[in-house]
Amino acid sequence: MDIARMPEFEHWEDKLQLKQSVLNERLYLQGLKDGMQLANAFAAPSLLSD
């Protein structure tokens, strides 16, 4: 019995790959958002340095 050739395993593997890709996309977008906020904070004039 080859578990890698079972349809249930293939379906589970496809769902896992989809979940991982969604998670990676969310992490990427969150990192992009955080990076933009950081760049904006460095580019904006500081109110504390006045």
C-alpha positions in Angstrom: 0.0 0.0 0.0 1.6 3.2 -1.2 0.1 6.1 0.9 1.5 8.7 -1.5 -0.8 7.4 -4.3 -4.0 7.4 -2.3 -6.6 10.1 -3.4 -7.3 11.1 0.2 -3.6 11.8 0.8 -3.4 13.8 -2.5 -6.4 15.8 -1.4 -4.9 16.4 2.1 -1.6 17.4 0.5 -3.3 19.9 -1.9 -5.2 21.5 1.1 -1.9 21.7 3.0 -0.1 23.4 0.2 -3.0 25.9 -0.3 -3.0 26.7 3.5 0.8 27.2 3.4 0.6 29.5 0.4 -2.1 31.6 2.0 -0.1 31.9 5.2 3.1 32.8 3.2 1.1 35.5 1.3 -0.3 36.9 4.6 3.2 37.0 6.1 4.6 38.7 3.0 1.9 41.4 3.0 2.3 42.0 6.7 6.0 42.4 6.3 5.4 44.8 3.4 3.0 46.8 5.5 5.5 46.9 8.4 8.3 47.9 6.1 6.3 50.8 4.7 5.4 52.0 8.1 9.1 51.8 9.2 10.2 53.7 6.1 7.6 56.3 6.6 8.6 56.7 10.2 12.2 57.3 9.2 11.3 59.7 6.4 8.8 61.8 8.4 10.2 64.7 10.5 10.3 63.8 14.1 8.2 65.8 16.5 10.6 64.9 19.4 13.6 66.6 17.8 12.1 70.1 17.7 
